[in-house]
Amino acid sequence: MTDTWTIHHGDALTVLPTLPTGSVDAVITDPPYNSGGRTPAAKRGDTARGKYVSGDALHDLADFAGDNRDQRGYRYWLALLLCESLRITRPGGSALVFTDWAQLPATSDALQAAGWIWRGIIPWHKPISRPQKDGFKRECEYVLWASHGEPYRHAPTVYLPGYLRASQPRGDKRKHITQKPVEIMRELVKIAPEGGVVLDPFAGAGSTGEAALAEGRRFVGVEVTKHYADVARERLATLH
Ligand SMILES: C[S@@+](CC[C@H](N)C(=O)[O-])C[C@H]1O[C@@H](n2cnc3c(N)ncnc32)[C@H](O)[C@@H]1O
């Protein structure tokens, strides 16, 4: 923990209620998608590694918690967390929430049920993705954009992309099973003003935090899996 970043190790459901109202400028997060599995039993019965890591993956990264809800449970749980996130975000601030094709409807429902105003979808195109036999390649994930009331005006005005393109990190840079590329996170954190605070309730290996620090924003992260809370702290400590 420094004056520019903090990683809380714990369940976001218990940590978020301890954070002050209106204390952050944006919530930028990549929740466990609770996807991958066509039936509720399949979603509940496998680990995150089992669902998201293919047999030919060139890494042996640690599993993570929180990826075994069925779709109804996921929508309800995410709405609770996004409701607390709304309280912590100052009026005019934004939420940017990652999802995949299967959980897009549940995620947009949860955002709106929590009181956020849904404003758009930013597709994230992953050039390195597996082909789909006799079907369409699933080479995009999505970032849902929502605001706490009317979005505030940046000064000077910012113009942000409507589409993101980058592959997941490989080799030494790969720290988490579902890690997001820092290049795209650096675009997303610009929704918060310079010097502002970005909150990520599902911090993983700290990619949002690295991007926030690189772009002159401060960072508050929450991560329930101890291994990844440690990875995120070590990563941010090398930057600041
Ligand atoms: C999709 S990953 C985030 C990966 C991150 N964006 C990165 O690039 O490293 C979701 C993370 O949320 C964490 N998580 C799951 N349930 C949680 C909870 N209730 N509170 C806090 N963190 C949780 C998991 O341990 C996992 O590391």
The ligand as a Tripos MOL2 file, in Angstrom:
@<TRIPOS>MOLECULE
LIG
   27    29     1     0     0
SMALL
NO_CHARGES

@<TRIPOS>ATOM
      1 C1        -11.1910  -12.3270  -14.3620 C.3       1 LIG1
      2 S1        -10.1180  -12.2470  -13.0160 S.3       1 LIG1
      3 C2         -9.3710  -10.6300  -13.1220 C.3       1 LIG1
      4 C3         -8.0870  -10.6290  -13.9060 C.3       1 LIG1
      5 C4         -7.4630   -9.2470  -14.0040 C.3       1 LIG1
      6 N1         -8.2550   -8.3790  -14.8520 N.3       1 LIG1
      7 C5         -6.0380   -9.3000  -14.5320 C.2       1 LIG1
      8 O1         -5.7710   -8.8130  -15.6480 O.co2     1 LIG1
      9 O2         -5.1840   -9.8710  -13.8440 O.co2     1 LIG1
     10 C6        -11.2300  -12.0980  -11.6890 C.3       1 LIG1
     11 C7        -10.5950  -12.1030  -10.3210 C.3       1 LIG1
     12 O3        -11.6210  -11.8670   -9.3500 O.3       1 LIG1
     13 C8        -11.2750  -12.5630   -8.1720 C.3       1 LIG1
     14 N2        -12.5020  -12.7210   -7.3580 N.ar      1 LIG1
     15 C9        -13.4780  -13.6500   -7.4990 C.ar      1 LIG1
     16 N3        -14.4510  -13.4700   -6.5800 N.ar      1 LIG1
     17 C10       -14.0820  -12.3780   -5.8450 C.ar      1 LIG1
     18 C11       -14.6770  -11.6860   -4.7500 C.ar      1 LIG1
     19 N4        -15.8380  -12.0820   -4.2210 N.pl3     1 LIG1
     20 N5        -14.0290  -10.6070   -4.2550 N.ar      1 LIG1
     21 C12       -12.8450  -10.1900   -4.7680 C.ar      1 LIG1
     22 N6        -12.2130  -10.8310   -5.7970 N.ar      1 LIG1
     23 C13       -12.8240  -11.8960   -6.3470 C.ar      1 LIG1
     24 C14       -10.6780  -13.8690   -8.6590 C.3       1 LIG1
     25 O4         -9.8340  -14.4410   -7.6800 O.3       1 LIG1
     26 C15        -9.9360  -13.4190   -9.9340 C.3       1 LIG1
     27 O5         -8.5560  -13.2000   -9.6800 O.3       1 LIG1
@<TRIPOS>BOND
     1     1     2 1
     2     2     3 1
     3     2    10 1
     4     3     4 1
     5     4     5 1
     6     5     6 1
     7     5     7 1
     8     7     8 2
     9     7     9 1
    10    10    11 1
    11    11    12 1
    12    11    26 1
    13    12    13 1
    14    13    14 1
    15    13    24 1
    16    14    15 ar
    17    14    23 ar
    18    15    16 ar
    19    16    17 ar
    20    17    18 ar
    21    17    23 ar
    22    18    19 1
    23    18    20 ar
    24    20    21 ar
    25    21    22 ar
    26    22    23 ar
    27    24    25 1
    28    24    26 1
    29    26    27 1
@<TRIPOS>SUBSTRUCTURE
     1 LIG1         1 GROUP 0 **** ****
